[in-house]
């Protein structure tokens, strides 16, 4: 189903000076999510100091992260970078024994054109631990897109599905569902092709999403990233994928092109309205009729009544730094607020198509003007606009 | 290439930015990729500033990589000139951009032709120096720029102030207790009847820098930052300077005596009154500061002979070592600093005060040393505090690098006579809390609430199935009990006997309705 973006939804690009965090910040949450991983950031003191401050007290909890700090000799290519990295990785293997080492490339490695992707396979073979390379640098990406680059790299390592894909496709044409709908008992799953969700979420939130889909008799085969690197889901032809974060456009593209998966384009499960729309988009793909979503959403809104009264009619201006702005704006509009402008570092119009469409519909429903969307905003100009 | 995950001193551009943002009406521009401008956020958060930090990034992206910054840097400088009207714009690269080796000097020259503000390029080698050295260098560079220019234009007012006055050099943003120390110094100087000509860079104006030489002499409370400027002023304008840190009763006395000497030397020529601060020193040490008296009291006698380890920047590590040994009778097994470039001075200062000296910026070495020494207390940075937590040794924080709790809203100087009280408190409390923990261990006095709540759940006979038990274990300990109680309450209300994961989430949702 194609989604047209109405002319009234304006997306401009200001290419200004705005503040956001460096994409290597993704290390701070990804190392906690993937329990058997180790992140090696190849950069300079600036990168290290940033992560030290970002991690705060977590830095003392012996995080599975370290800096490979480039010194003058490394920059001027006097020292052999392969040997340098090898030494560090051997030490990491000895001290922490991870299931995977993830090299995070930074602006510095981009500029000195360090061939991380060339060195990784060789070193992987030598030391016997998988090495992934993700180029999360501030020249190309912003903040949460760091996670995007890591997941895109990880997608290549997901195994093929076990049985023949063609068989799967044929049986799934029937869409037989085996229900036993006793009142309080949970139903078994419908017979449907694999569904893999991608995006890094704390495990209890991921469990909740699994549960929501389970209620609609849809089984989630796996998550990318999984709690452990060794538990990566199977990806391939005939596997359906759906994202939970708005900033994962590269991962989505990798999954479609390289891994030949089918992407379900849905708004993102942020807020009760978003979550409902997300489930409503997934169900029809597997021939399932979603049940009970309207009541559930209503109940949540009722529970939020006190907060809704507080924010009703108040206005918000998103200066933009984390790429979640469109979903957040949509949610706040649904809560009864007015959004003047949505600043966002980068927006992939195709990947966020469903979300943008939901934004439009929400504005129409709540009778507020559609906010202006500004990519790469300029903070000084924004401050001026706020004052006006 | 080396493996690191903690550094004591930040990268060079942070030092430059700290100096720039301390001055009033100075704007800094970083030539850097997206994300290198985390300094703004750090400063707002730690200093609890209400205004935006006056630092912007001129973004380095793929275009810049391919074609060079060209107009972008100059445009950004001119734009800030028009928008903010600063007196001075400082352009600084970061490690990344300094590899690009663009001719930023050239951009600065071109921009300064058109702009109303002065424009300077912060001339620091990012791979040779760290945050502290860069701050020192940038401050000297700014001072030099304005004084040289003034000299060239022969607008220089050669006369000293009539009454004795001083400049305080080195108080700046994100410094360890700098704001409090500054207040204390003001109070002290007022007591001594000495005026303050200027305090730089914090709150200083670059337009006033030309008047620096009007003061009689310069005070450098922290030798890490400010010394280069003092040396320059000494060489070019013959200004004497005092670089002792006025920390601890003994060094306070010494500091005041040096001030006395400087004042009297210069007073002689105008045959004004000579000063004698001895009675002041005596009064303050014996009555106003409680530290000297307290350290001789029975409470403190417990600490005599106890062993400690001290680590930090040169100023604080050296002073605290001397205070512990000279003023409180406590032993220092090892003292150290991460300011490797100032190692000689440090060693010379604490010679004879401690058993061993450690000069390193590798936190693992420091951790090993502490584990080896097994002191009763540690005095160091936040890193040492965490090493202490791991090894179960109490620690007081006496130096940067720090966390937000070391930017207290209350008044907590380290310098001056009030500083001696604060330090004595810190030292005493660090030891006392350590001893408390041991007492609790010996007498097993922890809470018995666990027993009571356990019996409550077994009474009701609710069963948590394996899945839900696993889910519960994933919840952090401090929240787990609440979740457990809430879920069980919900289950009882609904008449559910077996708790599953669905029940847990249903209970959580029910909390909100």
Interface residues (C-beta under 8 A of the other chain):
Chain A: X17 X19 X20 X21 X22 X23 X24 X25 X44 X45 X46 X48 X49 X50 X51 X52 X53 X54 X56 X57 X59 X60 X63 X65 X66 X67 X68 X69 X70 X71 X72 X74 X75 X79 X81 X84 X85 X87 X88 X91 X92 X106 X107 X108 X110 X111 X112 X137 X138 X139 X140 X141 X142 X143 X186 X203 X204 X207 X208 X211 X299 X300 X302 X303 X304 X345 X380
Chain B: X1 X2 X3 X4 X5 X6 X7 X10 X11 X12 X13 X14 X33 X34 X35 X36 X37 X38 X40 X41 X42 X56 X57 X58 X59 X60 X61 X62 X65 X76 X83 X94 X95 X96 X99 X100 X126 X127 X128 X130 X383 X386 X389 X403 X471 X474 X475 X501 X502 X505 X509 X512 X513
